[in-house]
Amino acid sequence: MAEADGVFLFIGTYPSEAAARVDYDVVKELHSAGAVGTYDAGVVTKDDKGKVHVNKDEMATRHGGWGGAAAGAVVGLLFPPAVIGTALVGGAIGAASGHLSRGISRSDVKELGDIIDEGQAALLVIGETTIQKAIDKAELKAEKRVAKELDVKASDVDAAIKGAAGEVS
């Protein structure tokens, strides 16, 4: 059984952004139903020039304190800045990235970054390890998938994001 304070990462690939958004909506419904705790998610696309774009519904991804920073931090870890077509800025993303980088091996970073081919889309979900069981039950329609439990505590990522955003008292 997954540790309640751990971090789980899921990346699934899809033939199109529309197909990835269907599963993105499933994850949002899981949260609405109370099946998952704090998480962040986004649809990532790689265009025909190899540029990576993160497409997020900002209102829908404000689950817990992560507010979009965790998914941005993962994208920043997986892809070199030269191929990221979406601006990822902010101290919260940097703070989350620092914590996540300590919990993921270089080989895992390479494996996760290589899963998305040009012209494809991916759903990236990062959250408390409790989300793993809900995602498994939801039977998402990804063609390829990689799921990893990261060696980092969700509470540490949460504190780093809140601290960078100036919310920690």
C-alpha positions as CSV (number, residue, x, y, z in Angstrom):
1,M,0.0,0.0,0.0
2,A,1.2,3.5,-0.9
3,E,2.4,5.8,1.8
4,A,-0.2,8.5,2.4
5,D,2.4,11.3,2.3
6,G,4.2,10.1,-0.8
7,V,4.1,11.5,-4.3
8,F,2.9,9.6,-7.3
9,L,3.5,10.5,-11.0
10,F,1.5,9.3,-13.9
11,I,2.2,10.1,-17.6
12,G,0.0,8.6,-20.3
13,T,0.3,9.2,-24.0
14,Y,-2.5,9.8,-26.5
15,P,-2.8,10.2,-30.3
16,S,-4.3,13.7,-29.8
17,E,-4.8,16.5,-27.3
18,A,-8.6,15.9,-27.5
19,A,-8.1,12.2,-26.4
20,A,-5.8,13.3,-23.5
21,R,-8.4,15.9,-22.4
22,V,-11.0,13.1,-22.0
23,D,-8.9,11.4,-19.4
24,Y,-7.9,14.8,-17.9
25,D,-11.7,15.3,-17.3
26,V,-11.9,11.9,-15.7
27,V,-9.1,12.9,-13.2
28,K,-11.0,16.1,-12.4
29,E,-14.2,14.1,-11.8
30,L,-12.3,11.8,-9.4
31,H,-11.3,14.8,-7.4
32,S,-14.8,16.2,-7.4
33,A,-16.1,12.8,-6.1
34,G,-13.5,12.9,-3.2
35,A,-11.5,9.9,-4.6
36,V,-8.2,11.8,-4.7
37,G,-6.5,14.3,-2.5
38,T,-4.1,17.1,-3.5
39,Y,-2.9,16.8,-7.1
40,D,-2.0,18.8,-10.2
41,A,-2.5,17.8,-13.8
42,G,-2.0,19.1,-17.3
43,V,-2.2,18.0,-20.9
44,V,1.3,18.2,-22.5
45,T,1.7,18.3,-26.3
46,K,4.8,18.1,-28.5
47,D,4.4,19.8,-31.8
48,D,5.9,18.8,-35.1
49,K,9.0,20.9,-34.4
50,G,9.6,19.1,-31.1
51,K,8.4,22.0,-28.9
52,V,6.6,21.0,-25.7
53,H,3.4,22.9,-24.6
54,V,1.6,22.6,-21.3
55,N,-2.1,23.1,-21.6
56,K,-3.9,23.6,-18.3
57,D,-7.4,24.6,-17.1
58,E,-6.1,26.8,-14.3
59,M,-9.4,26.8,-12.4
60,A,-9.6,23.0,-12.5
61,T,-6.1,22.4,-11.3
62,R,-6.2,24.3,-8.0
63,H,-6.5,21.2,-5.9
64,G,-4.9,21.7,-2.5
65,G,-1.9,24.1,-2.3
66,W,-0.2,23.1,-5.5
67,G,-2.1,25.3,-7.8
68,G,-0.4,24.4,-11.1
69,A,3.2,24.5,-9.8
70,A,3.7,20.7,-9.5
71,A,2.9,19.8,-13.1
72,G,5.0,22.7,-14.3
73,A,7.9,21.5,-12.2
74,V,7.7,18.0,-13.7
75,V,7.7,19.4,-17.2
76,G,10.7,21.5,-16.3
77,L,12.5,18.4,-15.1
78,L,11.6,16.2,-18.1
79,F,12.4,18.6,-20.9
80,P,15.3,21.0,-21.6
81,P,14.2,24.6,-21.5
82,A,15.0,25.0,-25.3
83,V,12.1,22.7,-26.2
84,I,9.5,24.1,-23.8
85,G,7.2,26.3,-25.8
86,T,5.2,27.4,-22.7
87,A,6.7,29.8,-20.3
88,L,7.2,28.1,-16.9
89,V,7.9,30.9,-14.4
90,G,7.6,31.5,-10.8
91,G,9.2,30.6,-7.5
92,A,6.7,27.9,-6.7
93,I,7.6,25.9,-9.8
94,G,11.3,26.2,-9.0
95,A,10.7,25.2,-5.4
96,A,8.6,22.2,-6.4
97,S,11.2,21.3,-9.1
98,G,14.0,21.2,-6.5
99,H,12.1,18.8,-4.2
100,L,10.9,16.6,-7.0
101,S,14.4,16.3,-8.6
102,R,15.6,14.8,-5.4
103,G,12.9,12.1,-5.6
104,I,13.4,10.9,-9.2
105,S,16.4,9.2,-10.7
106,R,18.1,10.4,-14.0
107,S,17.0,7.2,-15.7
108,D,13.4,7.9,-14.7
109,V,13.6,11.4,-16.0
110,K,14.9,10.1,-19.3
111,E,12.2,7.4,-19.5
112,L,9.5,9.9,-18.7
113,G,10.8,12.5,-21.1
114,D,11.1,10.0,-24.0
115,I,7.5,8.7,-23.7
116,I,6.0,11.7,-25.6
117,D,6.6,11.6,-29.4
118,E,6.2,14.5,-31.7
119,G,2.6,15.1,-32.7
120,Q,1.3,13.3,-29.6
121,A,-0.2,14.5,-26.4
122,A,0.2,13.3,-22.8
123,L,-1.7,13.5,-19.6
124,L,0.6,14.3,-16.7
125,V,-0.8,13.8,-13.2
126,I,1.2,14.3,-10.0
127,G,-0.3,14.0,-6.5
128,E,-0.4,12.3,-3.2
129,T,0.2,8.6,-3.6
130,T,-3.5,8.0,-2.7
131,I,-4.3,9.1,-6.3
132,Q,-2.6,5.9,-7.7
133,K,-5.5,3.6,-6.7
134,A,-8.1,6.0,-8.1
135,I,-6.2,6.2,-11.5
136,D,-5.9,2.5,-11.7
137,K,-9.6,2.0,-11.1
138,A,-10.5,4.7,-13.6
139,E,-8.9,2.7,-16.4
140,L,-7.6,5.7,-18.3
141,K,-7.3,5.2,-22.1
142,A,-3.6,6.1,-22.5
143,E,-1.8,4.2,-25.3
144,K,1.4,4.1,-23.2
145,R,1.8,4.9,-19.6
146,V,4.5,5.3,-17.0
147,A,3.6,5.5,-13.3
148,K,6.2,6.1,-10.6
149,E,6.1,6.6,-6.9
150,L,8.7,9.4,-6.2
151,D,11.0,9.3,-3.3
152,V,9.7,12.6,-1.9
153,K,7.1,13.6,0.6
154,A,3.9,15.4,-0.6
155,S,4.1,17.5,2.6
156,D,7.6,18.7,1.6
157,V,6.5,19.7,-1.9
158,D,3.4,21.4,-0.5
159,A,5.5,23.4,2.0
160,A,8.0,24.4,-0.7
161,I,5.3,25.7,-3.0
162,K,3.5,27.6,-0.2
163,G,6.8,29.0,1.0
164,A,7.8,30.2,-2.5
165,A,4.3,31.7,-2.9
166,G,4.7,33.5,0.4
167,E,1.8,31.7,2.0
168,V,3.6,30.0,4.9
169,S,3.1,31.8,8.1
